[in-house]
Amino acid sequence: YCQTLETIVKVFLRPLLQWAKEDPEASDHTAMERKEKATEAEITGLFGSVETLLKISSDLCEELREAGGQAGRTSGSAEPDPAALARVMLECAKGPLRLYGPHVKGFKEVCQDLQRLLASRRVFATAVRVLELQERAKGLTLQGLLVSTVQRLPRYRLLLREILNNTPDEGAAKVPRATSGGGGGAGRPGPHS
């Protein structure tokens, strides 16, 4: 997932932002071609908080690696302690993962804006297609990559559920109570949560 976010940032966001920031008077483009580009505000709107999500996800992965490694070393087991992993996930859910909410909430508009720009701005559509053809994009479209950013949150919930389901009862007692969408709930998600 972090590699996908890096691809979005490095292959699409940064080049498109740089292109949008180019001084229109200093370029050889005609006025019509300049109108066909996307503005800096439009590019920023399309990508929203993707760079923040990359930082959050990278930090979470590192914290999970550290928790898994420390748990294995302290217990003498080769297996990471599921309770330690669950605690990391729960702490992240209370803080940084909350930043996914606004990203997910505005995603429908982002898709509509992207479709509108691709349909109405020929030069922008061509630039996006050229970026999509780069090897690092792995044959995925910009829209496909952007969709992956909103698919992550339910996967984090599934990961937490899997960790808790594989935590022995004595380890589960060490995990703080998880909160569900309603604000309360047991430490272990139920079969329908």
C-alpha positions as CSV (number, residue, x, y, z in Angstrom):
1,Y,0.0,0.0,0.0
2,C,2.8,2.4,0.8
3,Q,4.3,1.7,-2.6
4,T,1.0,2.5,-4.2
5,L,0.9,5.8,-2.3
6,E,4.5,6.6,-3.3
7,T,3.6,5.9,-6.9
8,I,0.7,8.3,-6.7
9,V,2.9,11.0,-5.2
10,K,6.0,10.5,-7.3
11,V,4.6,9.5,-10.6
12,F,1.4,11.7,-10.7
13,L,1.1,14.3,-8.0
14,R,4.5,15.9,-8.1
15,P,4.9,16.0,-11.9
16,L,1.4,17.3,-12.4
17,L,1.8,20.0,-9.7
18,Q,5.2,21.1,-11.2
19,W,3.5,21.3,-14.6
20,A,0.6,23.3,-13.3
21,K,3.0,25.7,-11.6
22,E,5.0,26.4,-14.8
23,D,4.8,30.1,-15.7
24,P,2.3,30.2,-18.6
25,E,4.0,33.3,-20.0
26,A,7.4,31.7,-20.1
27,S,6.3,28.6,-22.0
28,D,5.8,28.2,-25.7
29,H,2.3,27.0,-25.3
30,T,-0.6,28.9,-26.9
31,A,-3.4,30.4,-24.9
32,M,-5.6,27.5,-25.9
33,E,-3.1,24.9,-24.7
34,R,-2.8,26.7,-21.4
35,K,-6.6,26.4,-20.9
36,E,-6.3,22.7,-21.5
37,K,-4.0,22.3,-18.5
38,A,-5.2,21.7,-14.9
39,T,-4.6,24.4,-12.4
40,E,-2.5,23.9,-9.2
41,A,-5.8,24.1,-7.2
42,E,-7.4,21.4,-9.3
43,I,-4.4,19.1,-9.0
44,T,-4.3,19.7,-5.2
45,G,-8.0,19.0,-5.0
46,L,-7.6,15.7,-6.9
47,F,-4.9,14.3,-4.7
48,G,-6.1,15.8,-1.4
49,S,-4.2,14.4,1.5
50,V,-2.4,11.6,-0.3
51,E,1.0,12.8,0.9
52,T,-0.3,12.8,4.5
53,L,-1.8,9.3,4.1
54,L,1.6,8.1,2.8
55,K,3.3,9.4,6.0
56,I,0.6,7.9,8.2
57,S,0.8,4.5,6.5
58,S,4.6,4.4,6.4
59,D,4.7,5.3,10.1
60,L,2.1,2.6,10.9
61,C,4.1,-0.1,9.0
62,E,7.3,0.9,10.9
63,E,5.5,0.8,14.3
64,L,4.0,-2.6,13.4
65,R,7.4,-3.9,12.4
66,E,8.9,-2.6,15.7
67,A,6.1,-4.0,17.8
68,G,6.3,-7.4,16.1
69,G,10.1,-7.5,16.4
70,Q,10.2,-6.4,20.0
71,A,7.4,-8.8,21.0
72,G,9.2,-11.7,19.4
73,R,12.5,-10.8,21.1
74,T,11.1,-10.3,24.6
75,S,9.0,-13.4,24.6
76,G,11.6,-15.6,23.1
77,S,9.1,-16.6,20.4
78,A,9.7,-16.3,16.7
79,E,6.1,-15.1,16.3
80,P,5.1,-11.5,17.0
81,D,2.7,-10.8,19.9
82,P,-0.7,-10.2,18.4
83,A,-1.7,-8.1,21.4
84,A,1.3,-5.7,20.8
85,L,0.3,-5.4,17.1
86,A,-3.3,-4.8,18.1
87,R,-2.3,-2.0,20.5
88,V,-0.3,-0.3,17.7
89,M,-3.4,-0.5,15.4
90,L,-5.7,0.8,18.1
91,E,-3.5,3.7,18.9
92,C,-3.2,4.6,15.2
93,A,-7.0,4.3,14.9
94,K,-7.5,6.8,17.7
95,G,-5.2,9.4,16.1
96,P,-3.6,9.4,12.6
97,L,-6.0,7.0,10.9
98,R,-8.8,9.5,11.6
99,L,-7.4,11.6,8.8
100,Y,-8.7,9.1,6.4
101,G,-12.3,10.2,7.2
102,P,-12.3,13.5,5.2
103,H,-10.3,11.8,2.4
104,V,-12.9,9.0,2.1
105,K,-15.9,11.4,2.5
106,G,-14.8,13.6,-0.4
107,F,-13.7,10.8,-2.7
108,K,-16.9,10.7,-4.8
109,E,-16.3,14.4,-5.8
110,V,-12.6,13.7,-6.5
111,C,-13.7,11.0,-9.0
112,Q,-16.2,13.3,-10.6
113,D,-13.6,16.1,-10.9
114,L,-11.0,13.7,-12.4
115,Q,-13.5,12.5,-15.0
116,R,-14.5,16.1,-15.8
117,L,-10.9,17.2,-16.2
118,L,-10.0,14.1,-18.3
119,A,-13.1,14.7,-20.6
120,S,-12.8,18.5,-20.9
121,R,-9.0,19.2,-20.9
122,R,-7.3,17.4,-23.7
123,V,-3.7,18.4,-22.7
124,F,-4.3,17.3,-19.1
125,A,-5.8,14.0,-20.3
126,T,-2.7,13.4,-22.5
127,A,-0.3,14.3,-19.6
128,V,-2.1,11.8,-17.3
129,R,-2.0,9.1,-19.9
130,V,1.7,9.6,-20.5
131,L,2.2,9.3,-16.7
132,E,0.1,6.2,-16.6
133,L,2.3,4.6,-19.2
134,Q,5.4,4.9,-17.0
135,E,6.7,1.6,-15.8
136,R,6.3,2.6,-12.1
137,A,2.5,3.0,-12.6
138,K,2.4,-0.8,-13.3
139,G,-0.3,-0.4,-15.9
140,L,-2.7,1.2,-13.5
141,T,-4.8,4.2,-14.3
142,L,-4.7,7.3,-12.1
143,Q,-8.3,6.7,-11.1
144,G,-7.4,3.1,-10.2
145,L,-4.6,4.2,-8.0
146,L,-6.7,6.8,-6.3
147,V,-9.4,4.2,-5.6
148,S,-6.8,2.2,-3.7
149,T,-6.4,5.1,-1.2
150,V,-10.0,4.7,0.0
151,Q,-9.9,0.9,0.0
152,R,-7.2,0.9,2.7
153,L,-9.4,1.9,5.7
154,P,-11.6,-1.2,5.6
155,R,-8.5,-3.3,5.2
156,Y,-7.0,-1.8,8.4
157,R,-10.2,-2.8,10.2
158,L,-10.0,-6.4,8.8
159,L,-6.3,-6.5,9.9
160,L,-7.2,-5.5,13.4
161,R,-10.0,-8.0,13.5
162,E,-7.6,-10.8,12.3
163,I,-5.0,-9.8,14.9
164,L,-7.6,-9.8,17.7
165,N,-9.1,-13.1,16.5
166,N,-5.6,-14.6,16.7
167,T,-4.8,-13.1,20.1
168,P,-5.0,-15.6,22.9
169,D,-7.4,-14.6,25.6
170,E,-4.6,-13.7,28.1
171,G,-3.1,-11.4,25.4
172,A,-6.5,-9.9,24.5
173,A,-6.8,-8.7,28.1
174,K,-3.8,-6.5,27.5
175,V,-5.4,-4.8,24.5
176,P,-7.4,-1.7,25.2
177,R,-11.1,-1.8,24.4
178,A,-11.7,-1.0,20.7
179,T,-14.3,1.5,19.6
180,S,-16.7,0.7,16.9
181,G,-18.6,3.2,14.7
182,G,-21.1,3.7,17.5
183,G,-18.4,4.8,20.0
184,G,-18.2,1.8,22.2
185,G,-17.7,-1.9,21.9
186,A,-15.7,-4.8,23.1
187,G,-11.9,-5.3,22.6
188,R,-12.7,-8.0,20.0
189,P,-14.9,-7.1,17.0
190,G,-17.9,-9.4,16.7
191,P,-18.5,-11.6,13.7
192,H,-20.6,-8.8,12.1
193,S,-18.5,-5.8,12.9
